[in-house]
């Protein structure tokens, strides 16, 4: 099988994954600046790699949800790899309920797969498995279940309809007004109310659903 192309963000060059990719005969590595994610594998999968300590920090400062929204809106297939062991999470001091709530939002409501690995070597193997299975899938060897939106606009509508009281029509109006999912998430309640069909109650629900909980 031909080597699999991987574009690694240039901010990852000092990390162990880039070193492992360079050594692997299975990958052809290119270093570039990626607008999103850390690794673009086989021009299909956009991997965001986080250690479990990074995950806790991203939840704590509010970065995780905004990163996940941007990943969900990309035209590539986004994947978040969570690397480490349960001891790493214990050292973070964050309550498991808070971590679990964030992961439920990212996986179930934004539709981004979360893959667990224990070490960088396992992360590289996961990239390889994903690319190889994608090739198998493309030949029709794997079954295709479920529906996924195609195209950026359809994916944006799909993401927005995971928010409270937002159906297809309100999602379209929000996108027409703000232009992107990220802008909608960052909009204040008074600005959301400028959209037809979005009253104070719905606007407040939207703000509540996207705001990070206070630190505990």
C-alpha positions in Angstrom: 0.0 0.0 0.0 1.3 3.5 -0.8 2.3 5.7 2.0 -0.4 7.9 3.5 -0.1 11.7 3.3 -0.1 13.6 6.5 0.1 17.4 6.9 1.3 18.3 10.4 0.8 21.8 11.8 4.2 23.5 12.2 3.4 24.2 15.9 3.6 20.4 16.5 7.1 19.9 15.2 8.7 19.6 18.7 6.1 16.9 19.8 6.6 13.2 19.8 3.9 12.5 17.1 5.8 14.3 14.4 9.0 12.5 15.2 7.1 9.1 15.0 5.5 10.1 11.7 8.9 11.0 10.2 10.2 7.5 11.2 7.3 5.6 9.9 7.4 4.1 6.4 3.6 4.2 6.3 3.4 8.0 6.1 4.6 10.8 3.9 4.9 13.8 6.2 4.6 17.5 5.2 5.0 20.3 7.7 2.6 23.3 7.1 0.4 25.7 9.0 -3.1 24.3 9.5 -6.0 26.7 10.2 -7.6 24.0 12.2 -6.5 20.8 13.9 -3.0 19.3 14.3 -2.8 16.7 11.6 -4.6 16.3 8.3 -4.4 12.6 7.4 -5.0 11.3 3.9 -6.7 14.7 3.0 -9.7 13.3 4.8 -9.3 13.2 8.6 -8.5 16.3 10.6 -7.1 15.2 13.9 -7.0 17.4 16.9 -4.7 15.8 19.5 -5.0 16.6 23.1 -3.4 15.1 26.2 -5.9 14.5 29.0 -4.2 17.4 30.9 -4.7 19.6 27.8 -8.4 18.5 27.7 -9.0 19.6 31.3 -7.3 23.0 30.7 -9.3 23.5 27.5 -12.6 22.8 29.4 -11.5 25.1 32.2 -10.7 28.1 30.1 -13.6 27.6 27.6 -11.4 26.7 24.5 -12.8 23.2 24.0 -16.3 24.1 23.0 -15.1 26.8 20.5 -12.5 24.6 19.0 -15.1 21.8 18.6 -17.5 24.1 16.9 -14.9 25.1 14.4 -13.9 21.5 13.8 -17.5 20.5 13.3 -17.9 23.1 10.6 -14.9 22.0 8.6 -15.2 20.2 5.3 -12.8 17.5 6.5 -13.8 14.7 8.9 -12.9 15.9 12.3 -11.5 13.7 15.0 -10.4 14.5 18.6 -7.8 12.2 20.0 -7.5 12.2 23.8 -4.1 10.9 24.7 -3.1 9.7 28.2 -4.3 7.7 31.2 -6.8 8.2 33.9 -4.0 9.2 36.3 -3.5 12.3 34.1 -7.1 13.3 34.7 -6.7 12.7 38.4 -3.8 15.1 38.5 -5.8 17.8 36.7 -8.1 18.0 39.8 -11.2 18.5 37.6 -14.4 16.8 38.6 -15.3 13.9 36.3 -18.9 15.1 35.9 -17.6 18.3 34.3 -15.3 16.5 31.9 -18.1 14.0 31.0 -20.5 16.9 30.3 -18.0 18.5 27.9 -17.4 15.2 26.1 -21.1 14.5 25.7 -21.6 17.9 24.1 -18.7 17.4 21.7 -19.5 13.9 20.7 -23.3 13.7 20.7 -24.4 17.2 19.9 -21.5 18.3 17.6 -21.0 14.9 16.2 -17.2 14.8 16.6 -15.7 11.4 17.3 -13.6 11.1 20.4 -10.8 8.5 20.3 -8.7 7.4 23.3 -5.1 6.5 23.1 -2.6 5.9 25.9 0.6 7.3 24.2 1.9 9.0 21.1 2.7 5.6 19.4 -0.9 4.6 19.8 -2.0 8.0 18.3 0.1 7.4 15.2 -1.4 3.8 14.9 -4.9 5.3 15.1 -4.2 7.7 12.3 -2.9 4.7 10.2 -6.0 2.6 11.0 -8.3 5.5 10.1 -6.7 6.0 6.7 -6.6 2.3 5.9 -10.2 1.8 6.8 -11.2 4.8 4.8 -9.7 3.2 1.7 -11.6 0.0 2.5 -14.8 1.9 3.0 -14.4 3.7 -0.3 -14.3 0.4 -2.2 -17.6 -0.6 -0.7 -16.2 -3.3 1.6 -17.7 -1.7 4.7 -21.4 -1.0 5.3 -22.7 2.5 5.3 -25.2 3.2 8.0 -26.9 6.4 9.0 -27.0 9.9 7.4 -24.5 12.6 7.6 -24.8 16.1 6.1 -22.6 16.9 3.1 -21.4 20.3 2.3 -20.4 23.1 4.7 -23.8 24.8 4.8 -25.7 21.5 5.5 -23.2 20.7 8.3 -23.7 24.2 9.8 -27.5 23.7 9.8 -27.0 20.2 11.4 -24.8 21.6 14.2 -27.2 24.5 15.0 -30.2 22.2 15.2 -28.5 20.5 18.2 -29.0 23.7 20.1 -32.2 24.2 22.2 -35.4 25.3 20.3 -33.5 25.6 17.0 -35.1 23.9 14.0 -34.2 24.1 10.3 -35.9 27.5 9.7 -34.4 29.3 12.8 -31.0 27.7 11.9 -31.2 29.2 8.4 -32.1 32.6 9.7 -29.3 32.6 12.3 -26.8 31.7 9.5 -28.2 34.4 7.2 -27.8 37.0 10.0 -24.4 36.0 11.5 -22.7 34.1 8.7 -21.1 31.3 10.7 -21.7 28.9 13.6 -18.8 30.5 15.5 -20.4 34.0 15.2 -23.7 32.7 16.4 -22.1 31.1 19.5 -20.2 34.3 20.3 -23.3 36.5 19.8 -24.9 38.2 22.7 -28.5 37.6 23.7 -29.7 41.0 22.4 -28.1 40.4 19.0 -29.7 36.9 18.8 -33.1 38.5 19.4 -32.6 40.6 16.2 -33.3 37.4 14.3 -37.0 36.7 13.4 -38.4 33.9 15.6 -35.7 34.3 18.3 -37.2 35.9 21.4 -35.7 36.5 24.8 -36.4 33.0 26.1 -34.8 31.2 23.2 -31.9 33.6 23.1 -31.2 33.1 26.8 -31.4 29.3 26.2 -28.9 29.6 23.4 -26.5 31.6 25.6 -26.9 29.1 28.4 -26.2 26.1 26.2 -22.9 27.5 24.7 -21.4 29.2 27.8 -18.9 27.3 29.8 -19.9 26.5 33.3 -18.1 28.4 36.1 -15.0 26.8 37.6 -15.7 24.6 40.6 
